[in-house]
Amino acid sequence: MSGCCGPSHDHGGHDHGGHDHGGMFDGATPAYRRVLLIVLAINAAMFAVEVAAGAVAGSVALYADALDFAMDAATYGISFWAIGRAAETRARVALLKGGSLGLMGTGVLALALWRLFDGSPPEPFTMGAIGLLALAANVVSAVLLYRWRDGDANVASVWQCSRNDAIGNVLVCVAALGVFGTGSALPDLIVASLMAGLFLNSSFRIVRQALGELRMAAAQAG
């Protein structure tokens, strides 16, 4: 679940073979590009799977996770395009990601509120099975990206997408157990709301770091 594509600040100045802009890796290596394309394909495939599963199960949490996979795929595609470009361009790309996450979080919250009045519980077995599949997909993605976990706002947002998405998938599985145990839609809606909150929190963090990098780029240009 990507709602959590928040950037982490580089505290160690680690460089893994890419261009070094103020001690921050910018992703400009062939190995990183290959891994980014693999992870993009995984997320695009899981988006299609979860949209279908969300419709079958009637789960808002699965729909939220599907949106997160779609956002992640778009994030990885945009990040791939931004690699090696000017620091200001990469920061503006990160700013776009942050704004999109904010819109997505708001939309999931609205859907959860609408389903709260509908009241029909989702189908828990489909929820749980797809949640486990999504967890496996995000763990694989996080392992592939681990080597490049430090970097600028563009690279860092990619790593944290996969790392935190794995946490979100655990929440979907917990929601499935809650729906199965209670026969209520409330666990699904609670988890969907938590995921929306994570989207909004990540949006704030990405926007904050991106604005900081834009200010830094402007100061260097001046």
N, C-alpha and C positions, 0 to 999 in steps of 0.2 A: 504494500500500500504506500503510495507515494506522497501521500499527502504530506509527507514528512521530508520533503526534499530541501531541507534547510542547510545552508552552508556552514562549514566549520572553519574557524580561523586557523591558519597555518602557524603553529607555535614553534615548529622546529626548523622552518626554512628548508624542508626537505625538497630535493629535486631528484626526479627519477628519469632524467635523460631528455626532458622537454626543454623548451625555452624558459629561462629564468627571468621573471619580471618581478623584481623586488623580493626574491626568495620564494616565489610561489610558482609551482608547476602549472603550466597552461595546457597540458595534454598533447603537445605537439610531438608525439612519437608514433611510429607505425604500430607498435604493439598495443598502445592504448586505443588507437583508432580501430583496430581489429576487434578488441574486446568490446568497445562501445557499440559496434555494429551487431555483434552477437547478442548483447544485452537488449538492444533495441528490438531485435527479432523476437526474443523471448517475451518481452512486454507486449508487443503488438499481438502475438498469438494469444497471450493470456487475456488481453482485453476482449477479443472475440469470444473466448471460452466463457468468461465471466458475464458478459452481456447476455449470452444464451442461458447460462445457469441462473442469473438473476431473474430472468423472465419466467423460467420454469419454477424456481423456488419461491418467487415473490418476495425476495429479500432486499431491503434497502441497503444493508451492509455490503452485500455482493455487488449491487449497482455502484456503491461508493468505491469499492475496490476496483471495479472495472474502469470507472472514470480515472482512478489513480493510475492504473496500468496504461491507459490512453495518454494521460498527462506525462507519465514517465517516458513512453515511446517518443512523444513529441519533444520532451526535454533532451533525450539522448540524440535525436535527430538534429535539433537546434545546436546542441553542444558540439556535435561532430562538425557542423558547418562553422561554428565560431572558433574552433581550434586554430591557433596560430595567428588569429587576427589581432588587431590592436586592442590594448587593455580596455579602452573606452567602449569598443564594440562588444567585447565579452561581458563587460559590466552591464551594458544595456540589454543584452540577451538575458542575463540573470534577472534583471529588473522585470522583463516581460514574463519570465517564469513565475516570479513572485506574485505579480498581478493576476496571472491566470489561476494560480493556486487559491488566491483569495476569492475569486469568482466561483471556483469549484466548491470550496468550503461552504460558501453561502448557499449554493444550489443544493448541496446535500442536506444541509440543515432544513431548508424549505421542504424538500421531499420527505424527510423524516417527520416533520410536523404534519404534513398532509396525511401520511400513512398512520399517524397516531390516531386520527379520527376515523380512519378506515377500519382499523382494529383486527383485520384478519392476519393470523400468524403465518410466517413463511414455512417452507418445508425444510426441516432441520437436516435431513440426511444429505440432500444435495448441497446445502450450505457447508456442512462439515467436510464433505469430500472435496469440493472445489476450494475450500479454504486451505486444506492440506496441500493440494496441488499448487496453489498460488504461493504458499509458504516455501515449498521446494523450489519453485521458480525464482523467488527472490533470494533465497539462500545461495543458490548457484550464482546469481547475478552479483550478490555482495562479495562472494569469494573471488569471483573473477576481477572485481574492481578494487579489492582490498589493497593491492600494491600501490594504487594511486589515490589513496584516501585523503592525502593532503594536497592542497592546491588553491587556486583562486576561486572566486565565487562560482564560476562556471563548472570547474572540475569538482569542487567540493559538493555542489548540489547534486551531481550525478551519484557520487558515492553514498551520500546520506539518503537519497531516494531509495536505493536498494536495501541499505541497512535497516532503515526505519520501516520500510514496507513489510519486512519480515515480521516485525512486531505487530503491525496492523493485521497481518494474516492470522496471527495467533488470536487476536481479538475476535476475528470472524469465527474461528473455531469455537471460542468460548461462547459467543453469541448463539451458535448452533446448539451447543449443549444446553444453554439457558432456555432456548425455545423448546427443545425436546423435553426438558424437565418441567417446564411451567405450562406449555401449550399456549403461551402468550407471545404477541409480537414485540413486547416491551424490550427484551434483551437485544433483539435485532436493532431496534430504534436507538437504544442507548449506545450500542457500539457504533452505529452510523453517525450519531452525534459526536462521539469521541473522535472518530476519524475526521469529521468536519472541523472539530477544534484543532486537531493536529495540522490539517491543511492550512487553517488560518494562522496558526503559530509559525509554521514554516514560511508562509507568505511574508509575514512580518520580518523574520530573520533574514530571508533572502533579499528582500527589498532594502533592509538596513545595510547589509554588507555591500550590496551592489551600489547603493548611493555613496557609501564610503569610498569605494574603488573609483567611482566617477569623479568624486571630489579630488582624489589623489591624482588621477589622470589629468584633470584640469590644472592642478597645481604644478605637475611636472611639465605640462605643455607650456604653462606660463613662465 
